[in-house]
Each structure stands twice: as C-alpha cells, then as structure tokens.
Amino acid sequence: MLEAVRKAIRRFSDAVASAAGVGITVREEHVDEALDDLEISLLQADVAVEVVDRIREKLKEKLVGKKVRGKEGIKGAIRAAMVELLSVPAPEFIPPAEKPFKVLFVGPNGVGKTTTIAKIAYLLKKEGYSPVIAASDTFRAGSIEQTEEWAKRVGARVVKHGYGADPAAVAYDAVKSASARGDHYVLIDTAGRQETNENLMEQLKKIKRVVKPHLTVFVGEALTGNALLNQLQSFDAEVGVDAVVLTKLDADTKGGSAFTVTVGAGKPILFIGLGEGMEDLKPFDPEGLVSAILP
C-alpha cells in the first residue's frame, strides 16, 4: 500500500540531499525543483491540489533555513512535517458517566460502513464494553440481515425495525434500549447515500436531531481518490462530521487518502481498515503511517 506516495517522498528526500549537500543550511533553491517534482507525483497519487499546496508549505517550513546533516537529517525533517500534517486531534471515544455513548456513522454507498461498525463493536467488546448496533439502514435490501449477521459474529445486540421504517425511530429505540440495559455504546448504522441525495440527507439530519449523537463519523474508502475530499466536505456541510474511518487502506497503492482527510478536510482519522478480518481495523497512528511511507 501507499507505494506512489512512498516513492514520491523518497525521490524528494534524495533530491534535496543531493542539492543541499552535507552539513549546510538548506536554502530555497535547494528544495524548489524537488518540490515541483514532488507536487506532480502527489497529484498523480490522487492527492487534491489544495492538499498538495499545504504539504509543500509544511515541507518548506521544516527544511528551509535549517542546518541538516545529510540524507538522514533531511528524512527526519520530512518525517516530522508529515506527522504534523496527519496529526489532527481526535475526539474521545469513551463513554460518559451517563451512558450510552452514541455514534452515528455516515458515508457513501459501498464503503464498508456495516462491517466497520461490527469491527468497532468487536474492539469495544474486547475492552469490556457492551455495544448495541442500531440497524437504521432500512433502505437497502438485505441491510438488516447483514447487520444481524455481523453483530452475531462479534456478540453485539441489534435493535431493528422493518424495511421502510423511519431510521430515526430505530436509532431512538436503540438508545432507549441501551439506556435501560446500561449498555455503553450505541453504534448507529445508516443507509449509504451520495451527497447529492437530498431526501436521504434529510434522514440523517432527522437522526441527529432525535438522537443527538456524541460523535458523527464519516466512513470513506481510501480508493476513492480525489472524490474523497468532495464527499467528506459535502457530508460535513450537511450533517457535520467529527471524525473519519478510512477503509481499504491496505489496497490503496497511491496513498494520498490520509492526507486528503487530515490536511484537506481538517478531520481526525479514528481508525483505518487494513483487511477483511475483525482484527484488521486499527486505531490511526500518524507516526506509524509515516514510518510505512518513509522508513
């Protein structure tokens, strides 16, 4: 994964080291040509233009005017810049004294919301918490059965109505049930929708009004490319997004998606999906991702 960004950053590091030499102060002329080449490579890796501009500014800030010792010193400065760009403070994901902690999951079709919710429920169960899943996708055929199947695998309870039911009513009943039983979390699944679908967007707004979730989490796919930024910004404008789960990062050969979320949209990444297994949803670690890009 991340191969395109990895190669681009390595080429940039080598080019700056070659231009600047060893043990001298880095000047603008040492980095400008290398930054131009990096910009082209990042754009080809599906990093949005506005994101590339921010990356360019941050790298320049960390390098120009600094005295670095050869390639390792330059790599260290680049690594620090990238960690900083990826480090957006994330909201707490712990239940308050007055349970349950309510999380609303939103996003486009086919990005893996239901499986992501099941994996989060699995992680919570491992920590000793009791999650309830609200099957509020009453629109897509087979969605309720899919939710029940995943919940069964992880040992989570499901609150459901029938197809065509009001999604807000399902979410409300899940919260009411969790409160009565002392459950720690309510994880609210919703129908995947394009950001242009006004009727389905209104459903999300109603769920938020009725349930008042502590967190609204956008689930997006790393393979989406530049469209990821537009999707995330549209959902944020319509319903408000607090954080992101980025799925299928293991299959992302280009690697620009994490920067798109944190730099382009200014949103924290809570979890990343690295495979199909229950253990393959991991808390996002900026330093770990940067180490994978620039060992």
Helices and strands as residue ranges (DSSP letters): H 3-20, H 28-44, H 49-63, H 70-86, E 101-106, H 113-126, E 131-136, H 143-154, E 157-159, H 167-181, E 185-190, H 198-211, E 215-221, G 222-224, H 227-239, E 243-247, G 249-251, H 257-259, I 260-264, E 269-273, G 278-280, E 281-283, H 286-293
